[in-house]
């Protein structure tokens, strides 16, 4: 039966409003087939142990999301789902099939039931993957549930790989972003992500769950005559990924220009958003083009309307060097790691900000109406070398399930200390789930809490829970 929910809607107006619906993708068998020689091509930092990543790490994330978003699916069943993983498997009859914690693979198998869509999508995938005609006809005749698995994992069965896996699909935020009641689909920088984008396009334009919002799906075009331009460098391409896009208030969107999002991508997105009157202002934050940072959500995310977690070294302006010698004086200014911030407003002149902290303070005050002092929690508690180490393992990449309640990795100890200093309760996810199950705590009444989820394997993929979520519906914040 095709997943549907008459009450479902796309509506995201902030980074911190209580989460009501989110799109995720649970780790599939393709992650277990990433080989060391291809890991970086496929944008992973290392190979992962799939069983550990699923059972001891990501499953906790799913259970926690269900308690917050769809408790009827999980309440009273915690022990049972822990003993039998079929609850977590999209191709299993006992799968949770939540319409609040949406699994991408389920949506894909739903649309593949339609013959016409199945033929078109098979042809499209086979075109970008260079498949033979015979394989194409074989795939058209494959049942929808198995075909969805093949498209995602790249494997016909456990042994036979027919094309590369798409391990980055677990980072569902990068595929697109909900902006008010619109969806902006991405244009990925790396070939490793082309199939993800194709699958996502088909899901959003064809799944009945999104039927009411079909006219509100925005696709970024290439710049005019892009095919005549020389070179294949990212600077030449129109690219944009969801990790570089943040919806901070109903009228205000941030777009990062990074290793994965080009200035041309930001430019085309702004034109689209302004033409459709989706937002009134877009701030572009250009961060150094380095693997360390990747997207802006690896450098900062929001915790509350008055609080952000950030990497200090990128968040504040450089202090001028006293009595600088010749080396500093004649250094190429372009080579210095510098963040540039420009805010574009419809019908007004662009406005600049000196640094990320100044921008985030402005958002808290002007966009979110907070009148007090804006607080910053720094990666690694702003202590070298822990600031850089913990940013690398996603200390700044947190997901707010509601204002002040954020999910993060259990490995970033100094950042945890910084949260404690700001009065946050710190709780391991296993303990919190037991408290929910036994009615010792209520998800809806929690405040000021950092939930720690095991991350030994997940962190090898270079993305935190902000990356592993595509919010589709959040409550408006008052």
HUUR-V280119 format. One record per pair of residues at least 6 apart in sequence whose ideal C-beta (glycine too) atoms are under 7 Angstrom apart, sorted by the first residue. I is the first residue (numbers start at 0). J is the second residue. D is the distance in whole Angstrom. If there is no record, write none. Layout:
# HUUR-V280119
[[I/J/D] [I/J/D]]
This chain:
# HUUR-V280119
[[1/109/4] [1/112/7] [1/207/6] [2/96/6] [2/98/6] [2/105/6] [2/106/7] [2/109/6] [2/208/6] [3/207/5] [3/208/6] [4/98/4] [4/208/7] [7/20/6] [7/98/6] [7/208/6] [8/472/6] [9/177/5] [9/180/5] [9/182/6] [9/212/5] [9/471/5] [9/472/6] [10/179/7] [10/180/5] [10/472/5] [11/177/4] [11/178/7] [11/179/7] [11/246/5] [11/470/5] [11/471/7] [11/472/7] [11/473/5] [12/179/6] [12/246/7] [12/248/7] [12/249/4] [12/473/7] [12/475/5] [13/246/6] [13/247/7] [13/248/6] [13/473/6] [13/476/5] [14/245/6] [14/246/6] [14/247/6] [14/301/4] [14/399/6] [15/301/5] [15/303/6] [15/304/7] [15/399/4] [15/402/4] [15/476/6] [16/473/4] [16/474/5] [16/475/6] [16/476/5] [17/401/4] [17/473/6] [17/474/4] [18/67/6] [18/68/6] [18/400/5] [18/401/7] [18/470/6] [18/473/6] [19/68/6] [19/99/7] [19/472/4] [19/473/6] [19/474/6] [20/68/7] [20/99/5] [20/101/7] [20/471/5] [20/472/4] [21/64/7] [21/68/7] [21/100/6] [21/101/7] [21/468/5] [21/469/7] [21/470/5] [21/471/6] [22/101/5] [22/103/6] [22/171/5] [22/469/4] [22/471/6] [23/100/6] [23/101/7] [23/102/7] [23/171/5] [23/467/6] [23/468/6] [24/102/7] [24/103/4] [24/104/7] [24/168/5] [24/169/5] [24/171/5] [25/57/6] [25/61/7] [25/87/6] [25/89/7] [25/102/6] [26/49/6] [26/52/5] [26/53/5] [26/57/5] [26/169/6] [27/151/5] [27/152/5] [28/152/5] [28/154/6] [29/151/6] [29/152/4] [29/153/6] [29/164/3] [29/165/6] [29/166/6] [30/47/6] [30/49/5] [30/52/7] [30/164/7] [30/166/5] [31/49/3] [32/160/7] [32/164/5] [33/41/6] [33/43/6] [33/46/5] [33/164/7] [33/166/5] [34/46/7] [35/46/6] [38/44/7] [38/45/6] [38/46/6] [40/191/6] [41/166/6] [41/191/5] [42/167/5] [42/189/6] [42/191/6] [43/166/6] [43/459/7] [43/460/5] [43/461/7] [44/459/6] [44/460/7] [44/461/5] [45/459/4] [47/456/5] [47/459/5] [47/460/6] [48/456/6] [51/456/5] [52/456/4] [52/457/6] [54/84/7] [55/453/6] [56/452/7] [56/453/5] [56/454/6] [56/456/6] [56/457/5] [57/457/7] [58/87/6] [59/428/5] [59/429/7] [59/452/5] [59/453/7] [60/452/6] [60/464/7] [61/87/6] [61/100/7] [62/73/6] [62/432/6] [63/406/7] [63/428/6] [63/432/7] [63/450/7] [64/100/5] [65/72/5] [65/73/4] [65/95/7] [65/97/6] [65/100/6] [66/73/6] [66/432/7] [66/435/5] [66/442/5] [67/400/5] [67/442/5] [68/99/4] [68/100/6] [69/97/4] [69/99/4] [69/100/6] [72/95/5] [72/97/5] [73/80/7] [77/432/6] [77/436/5] [80/86/4] [85/91/4] [85/93/4] [85/94/7] [86/93/6] [86/94/7] [86/95/6] [88/94/6] [89/102/5] [89/104/4] [89/105/5] [90/144/5] [90/148/6] [96/105/7] [103/168/7] [103/171/6] [104/147/5] [104/151/6] [106/202/5] [106/206/5] [107/147/4] [107/150/7] [107/198/6] [107/202/6] [108/143/5] [108/144/5] [108/147/4] [109/206/6] [110/116/5] [110/201/6] [110/202/6] [110/205/5] [110/206/5] [111/117/5] [111/120/7] [111/143/4] [111/146/5] [111/147/6] [112/143/5] [116/201/7] [116/205/5] [117/139/6] [118/139/6] [120/201/5] [121/135/6] [121/138/5] [121/139/5] [122/135/7] [123/197/6] [124/150/6] [124/194/6] [124/197/7] [125/134/7] [125/135/4] [127/193/6] [127/194/6] [127/197/7] [128/162/4] [134/161/7] [138/146/6] [138/149/7] [141/149/7] [149/155/6] [150/198/6] [151/165/6] [151/168/6] [152/164/6] [153/160/5] [153/161/6] [153/162/5] [153/163/5] [153/164/4] [154/160/5] [155/161/5] [165/194/5] [165/195/5] [167/173/7] [167/191/7] [167/192/6] [167/195/7] [168/195/5] [169/460/7] [169/467/6] [170/462/5] [170/466/4] [170/467/6] [171/467/7] [171/468/6] [171/469/4] [172/241/4] [172/242/6] [172/465/7] [172/466/5] [172/468/6] [172/469/5] [173/185/6] [173/240/4] [173/241/4] [173/242/5] [173/466/7] [174/185/6] [174/195/6] [174/196/6] [174/199/4] [174/241/6] [174/469/7] [175/182/5] [175/183/6] [175/184/5] [175/185/6] [175/199/6] [175/241/6] [175/469/6] [176/183/5] [176/241/4] [176/244/4] [176/246/7] [177/470/6] [177/471/5] [178/246/5] [178/252/6] [178/277/6] [178/278/7] [179/249/6] [179/277/6] [180/212/6] [180/215/6] [181/215/4] [181/217/6] [181/275/7] [181/277/5] [182/203/6] [182/212/7] [182/215/7] [182/216/5] [182/217/7] [183/217/5] [183/244/7] [183/268/6] [184/199/7] [184/200/6] [184/203/7] [184/216/7] [184/217/7] [184/218/5] [185/196/6] [185/239/6] [185/240/5] [185/241/6] [186/219/5] [186/237/6] [186/238/5] [186/239/5] [186/264/6] [187/193/6] [187/196/6] [187/238/7] [187/240/6] [188/233/6] [188/238/4] [188/240/7] [188/259/4] [203/209/5] [203/216/5] [204/213/6] [204/216/6] [217/271/5] [217/275/7] [219/237/6] [219/239/6] [219/264/7] [219/267/5] [219/268/6] [219/271/7] [220/267/6] [221/237/5] [222/237/6] [222/263/6] [222/267/7] [225/237/7] [228/235/5] [233/261/6] [234/261/6] [236/261/6] [236/263/7] [237/261/6] [237/263/4] [237/264/5] [237/267/6] [238/259/6] [238/260/6] [238/261/5] [238/264/5] [239/260/5] [239/264/4] [239/265/7] [239/268/6] [240/259/5] [240/260/6] [240/294/6] [241/469/7] [242/293/7] [242/294/3] [242/296/5] [242/466/6] [243/254/6] [243/255/4] [243/257/6] [243/259/6] [243/260/4] [243/294/5] [243/295/5] [244/252/7] [244/254/6] [245/253/4] [245/295/7] [245/296/7] [246/252/6] [247/253/6] [247/362/5] [247/366/6] [248/362/7] [248/366/4] [248/367/6] [250/278/5] [250/279/4] [250/280/6] [251/278/6] [251/280/5] [251/362/7] [251/366/5] [252/272/7] [252/278/5] [252/281/5] [253/282/5] [253/284/6] [253/295/7] [254/260/7] [254/265/5] [254/268/6] [254/281/6] [254/283/5] [255/284/5] [255/286/6] [255/294/6] [255/295/3] [256/262/5] [256/265/6] [256/283/6] [256/285/4] [257/286/5] [257/288/7] [257/292/6] [257/293/6] [257/294/6] [257/295/6] [258/288/5] [258/289/6] [258/290/6] [258/292/7] [258/293/6] [259/293/6] [259/294/6] [265/283/5] [269/281/5] [269/343/6] [272/278/5] [272/281/6] [273/345/5] [279/344/6] [279/345/6] [280/342/6] [280/343/7] [280/344/4] [281/343/5] [282/340/6] [282/342/4] [282/358/6] [283/341/5] [283/343/7] [284/295/6] [284/338/7] [284/340/5] [284/355/7] [285/338/7] [285/339/4] [286/292/5] [286/295/6] [286/298/6] [286/313/6] [286/338/5] [287/336/5] [291/391/7] [292/298/6] [293/461/7] [296/396/6] [296/465/5] [296/466/7] [297/390/7] [297/393/7] [297/395/6] [297/396/5] [298/309/7] [298/310/5] [298/313/5] [298/395/6] [299/307/6] [299/308/7] [299/309/4] [299/314/7] [299/355/6] [299/359/7] [299/395/6] [300/308/6] [300/395/6] [300/396/6] [300/397/5] [300/465/5] [301/307/5] [301/399/6] [302/308/6] [302/376/7] [302/397/7] [302/399/7] [302/403/7] [302/405/6] [303/402/5] [303/403/5] [304/363/6] [304/367/4] [304/369/5] [304/402/7] [304/476/7] [305/363/5] [305/369/5] [305/371/6] [305/373/5] [305/374/6] [306/374/5] [306/376/7] [307/359/5] [307/375/6] [308/376/4] [308/395/5] [308/397/6] [309/355/6] [309/375/6] [309/377/6] [309/395/6] [310/378/5] [310/386/7] [310/390/5] [310/395/6] [311/377/4] [311/378/7] [311/381/5] [311/386/6] [312/386/7] [313/338/6] [313/355/6] [314/354/6] [314/355/4] [314/356/5] [314/375/7] [315/354/5] [315/356/6] [316/353/5] [316/354/4] [320/327/5] [338/354/7] [338/355/6] [340/351/6] [340/352/4] [340/358/5] [341/349/5] [341/351/5] [342/349/6] [342/350/4] [342/352/7] [343/349/5] [352/358/4] [352/361/7] [356/375/6] [359/373/7] [360/373/5] [363/369/5] [363/373/5] [374/421/6] [376/417/5] [376/418/6] [376/421/6] [377/386/7] [377/417/6] [378/386/5] [378/389/5] [378/390/4] [378/394/4] [378/395/5] [378/414/6] [379/385/3] [379/386/4] [379/388/6] [379/389/4] [379/394/7] [379/413/4] [379/414/6] [380/413/4] [380/414/6] [380/416/5] [380/417/4] [382/413/6] [385/413/4] [389/411/4] [389/413/6] [389/414/5] [392/408/6] [392/410/6] [392/411/6] [392/458/5] [393/408/6] [393/458/7] [393/462/7] [393/463/3] [394/411/4] [394/414/4] [396/462/7] [396/463/3] [396/465/5] [396/466/6] [397/405/4] [397/406/6] [397/407/5] [397/463/7] [397/464/7] [397/465/6] [398/405/6] [398/406/5] [398/464/4] [398/465/5] [398/468/5] [399/405/5] [400/406/7] [402/476/6] [403/446/5] [403/447/5] [404/445/5] [404/446/7] [404/448/5] [405/449/6] [406/450/5] [406/452/6] [406/464/4] [407/449/6] [407/451/6] [407/463/7] [407/464/7] [408/452/6] [408/454/4] [408/458/6] [408/463/6] [409/427/7] [409/451/4] [409/452/6] [409/453/5] [409/454/6] [410/454/5] [410/458/6] [415/425/6] [415/449/7] [418/425/6] [418/449/5] [419/425/6] [422/447/6] [423/447/5] [423/448/6] [423/449/5] [424/447/6] [424/448/5] [425/449/5] [425/451/7] [426/448/6] [426/450/6] [427/451/5] [428/450/5] [428/451/6] [428/452/5] [431/440/7] [431/450/6] [434/440/4] [435/442/6]]
